[in-house]
Amino acid sequence: MKTRTLIRTIVIMTLIMVATSFYYLPFYVTKPGGAHELDPIVHVENGFEDDGELMLTTVRMGRANIYAYLMASIRKYEYIYPVDEIRSPHESDEEYNLRQLHLMADSQSHAIEVAYKKAGKPYQYHYKGIYVLNIYPSMPAEKILKPGDRITAIDGQPFQSSEEFIAYVGGKKEGEKVNITFVRNDEEMKEEIPLQAFPDMPDKIGLGITLSDDKEISTNPPVALDTEEIGGPSAGLMFSLEIYDQLTEGDLAKGHRIAGTGTISEDGQVGRIGGIEQKIIAADKAGAEYFLAPDEVITKEMKEKYPDLESNYAAAKRTAADIDTDMKVIPVQTFEEALSFLESLK
């Protein structure tokens, strides 16, 4: 009898644990991810090979169930964020993931441009249209468009930038209709959509979407980046260095294992990223000898508004000291600074 009662209790507890693991709280949990070698990810046609390793670093992030929340609350370097600190207003999980993938695509284009420009290799952009990032609830586009759609024409007219598109729509009146041409899953579609004032911005008329320019870069020699489901723009710096390394003779890493992070702009500026402490841990576990960290400027105004704010480099140095790693943290503000450091290695 006692055995049956024990078995029944175990079964009930197991069912409760399984059921509650699928119930998500309004929080995200982040934790150290991994350090991924870039050689298998970046492929410049007939590019040069080397012995050193450049690595991008990642953070693991997901919606929190009760168990993930409890573990993160007691573990160091696992952080809990309310949903509204991660996602934009009205943004679903699907829209957030699409936005991160699009940011990754933009980051790749910027990295390619910076590397090819520095190497003196030809490249050019091809404008593809507007990428739909989010759909505002209760706006006309909600019933027609989806995140990930690409708008290529309005009222039969193509456009060359999102500014042109916004200016055209902004010249219309509420209630007027526009015909849009868009692509979804490689299929071209056409729909008529009325224009409406945004609920929280009554003076602004639109379809009800947030958007971004969708541009494709072509290069000689060709380059391909196999990023799978890695999202966000934070690998931009390391992509640019790896691409440049394959475009030029010599071993940029000089046989060392170099990890790092940071966004990259078209003009080579390295930008701030999130999760720098967790990326330091990931790089240390992967055996990195050096870590390139954004050393962005924290202005007086920023410090007044956020007294605890510190640069990525400062946070990275503090974390490296805390985990007692031999890995050296290197501050960088531009692609050129990162390149100069690597060229100085022996």
Secondary structure, DSSP 8 states (H G I E B T S, - for coil): -HHHHHHHHHHHHHHHHHHHHT-EEEEEEEEEEEEEESTTTEEETT----SSEEEEEEEEEEEEEHHHHHHHHHSTT-EEEEHHHHS-TT--HHHHHHHHHHHHHHHHHHHHHHHHHHHT--EEEEEEEEEEEEE-TTSGGGGT--TT-EEEEETTEE-SSHHHHHHHHHTS-TT-EEEEEEEETTEEEEEEEE-EEETTEEEEEE-SEEEEEEEEEEESS-EEE--TT--SSTTHHHHHHHHHHHHSSS-TTTT-EEEE--EE-TT-BEE--S-HHHHHHHHHHTT-SEEEEE-----HHHHHH-TT---HHHHHHHHHHHTT---EEEEESBHHHHHHHHHH--
